[in-house]
Amino acid sequence: MSIGELLLEKGLITPDNLAEALAARKKSGHRLDKILVEMGCVSEERVLQVFSEQLAIPMVDLSDVKIDVDTLRSLPPKLVYQRSLVPLNRSNGTLRVATSDPFDLYGLDEVRMLTGLEIQPVLAPSDEIDKVIKTYYGVGGDTVEEMMDSIDLEVVTNGDGDSDDLLEMAQEASVIKLVNEIFIEALKERASDIHIEPYEHDMKIRYRIDGVLQETVMPPQIRRFQSAIISRIKIMSNLNIAEKRLPQDGRIKLQMAGSQIDVRVSVIPMLFGEGVVMRLLDKSTVQFTLPELGMSEDTFAIFNDLIARPHGILLVTGPTGSGKTTTLYAALQEIVSPAIKVLTVEDPVEYHLDGVNQIQIAPKVGLTFARGLRHILRHDPDVVMIGEIRDLETAEAAIQAALTGHLVFSTLHTNDAASAATRLLDMGIEPFLVTSTVEAAMAQRLVRTICPECKEAYEPNPDDLPEDFKYQPGEKLYRGAGCRKCRNTGYYGRAGLFELMVVNEPIRRNIMSRAPVSDILASAKADGMRLLREDGWIKVRKGITTSDEIIRATKA
């Protein structure tokens, strides 16, 4: 019985699926099972289960298998990559080899001839095999092997090579493929940033995942191709490949699976070469709606009321990467409608929002935040979002917009909500203008959430918890044990911590008298404001995150 008939008999595909796949096989000549998987009619795992039953080859879960590293590395990397074979372990003259293709007899024979051992094949999905290979051999290892074999590709490691040679190297197909693999792996791992760091005898690539840098395994030979990789990135971002003495900034636009990715590139000369940091922004989708941000019910209710007000300024504060822009986008999505005109002035425009008119500032031609804001007020907006209040000119323009009946959203770089008003005063804004326009300030942070795949309850040692966490004896907390999905970190995804300060009369009096931040904070707490850390402890008790994350993201 053919694989198509077997899958049909087991109810895994329909007769129409089979007919369509058979027609496709006549055109392409590919195997029927692979066509059915590509068409999305059946998963690769279900097909392998059928092969396992029919061919008496066991299936394994590679996440549960302890891999013998010496055995794994005993095979040439090129063979492992080309055939997608993972040698797991050996015993009594037999080598267990994981494959996703039980019919790749040539590959298994090649392993047998190289090792002199009997081969016992086991089945595993190709994506699991790919993860293991990348873990032990590095991202792009097959491409690096090809480059090492190429006698024509010699890379200058001291960065003093001729720019024509660098241009030629950077346009080699293998270099292009390697850089593409670095991007693809970053997007698969949900990375927000890629860091390429040169050292004396090494080059490291790290991805920032859920706000924390994680080193990625790369083939050790990649250091030889450092100049070519960086030159390729410079070409992609329209930078000068011959300039190695000065910092450069550029942008790359990528297309992947229908999504447009905007990459902001920064290149800085360092001791052993040029360091590169690339920030990845998916411009096609906004990741969160307002209810998904993770605000507590009372904070959400107050914030919802604030964004519905007819005029005034709402500030979101926090350090870089704390999710301020995402919160403002979510707020805009909540209120946008055919009856409201919304205009934004941003640098850069991070996500595209339907129904919102977005403006990208261009300081080189004189389009700054302040100038853009002054001009868009002539476009009769109801709501205005300013990417960031950076200086007195922008702050004055925002104040003027609020005074003339507009609702203004913006961000500020302060560590807490109470500091927002004093930051405006420090810029040179008069206290009476701040009290007349600022309706509220919300500080926020992002913390990693516990991975749902490996989440477990535990009873902590009270001595390991900070004093401000009021632990009840016997209370259960949660943590992630670590699994393949979360790269053994125990965390997957992020949630926000929020500190919302609504400007009331006592706070206005403090601002008018230019009182210190501590007095404003005391007035806000008396009005019921919950601090970032207090919001964090609520999320720890709910099993959303861990106490370690709250300690990392907030101060006591």
Order of alpha helices (4+ residues) and beta strands (2+ residues): alpha-alpha-alpha-alpha-alpha-alpha-beta-beta-alpha-beta-alpha-alpha-alpha-alpha-beta-beta-beta-alpha-beta-beta-beta-alpha-beta-alpha-beta-beta-alpha-beta-alpha-beta-alpha-alpha-beta-beta-beta-beta-alpha-alpha-alpha-alpha
